Amino acid sequence: MYRLILVVLLLTVLYFLLRQMFRGFTTPIQAVRKRSVAPAQDEEQDQMVEDPVCHIFVPKRIAVVETIGGREYCFCSQECSVKFRSEHPI
């Protein structure tokens, strides 16, 4: 009888260890922190912005961001940035 209880207990422990291993070794607190911080940053970086020169929408994380005349502009490429500066001298 004691052997059966011991085997069931060991199998239960083994199950939880394997489950933890396949899910990753993050504690519940770390998992909550990752979920709460990362989406806010990703959402801001994935915001689509319009290029004022060629009117193409690009994600802000890959846009060329420049401050011209105290205002922030986002461009799809460096060429569009140069063209905008030549058309709008300060």
HELIX and SHEET records of a PDB file:
HELIX    1   1 TYR A    2  ARG A   23  1                                  22    
HELIX    2   2 PRO A   28  GLN A   45  1                                  18    
HELIX    3   3 GLN A   78  GLU A   87  1                                  10    
SHEET    1   A 2 MET A  48  GLU A  50  0                                        
SHEET    2   A 2 PHE A  57  PRO A  59 -1                                        
SHEET    1   B 2 VAL A  64  ILE A  68  0                                        
SHEET    2   B 2 ARG A  71  PHE A  75 -1                                        
END                                                                             
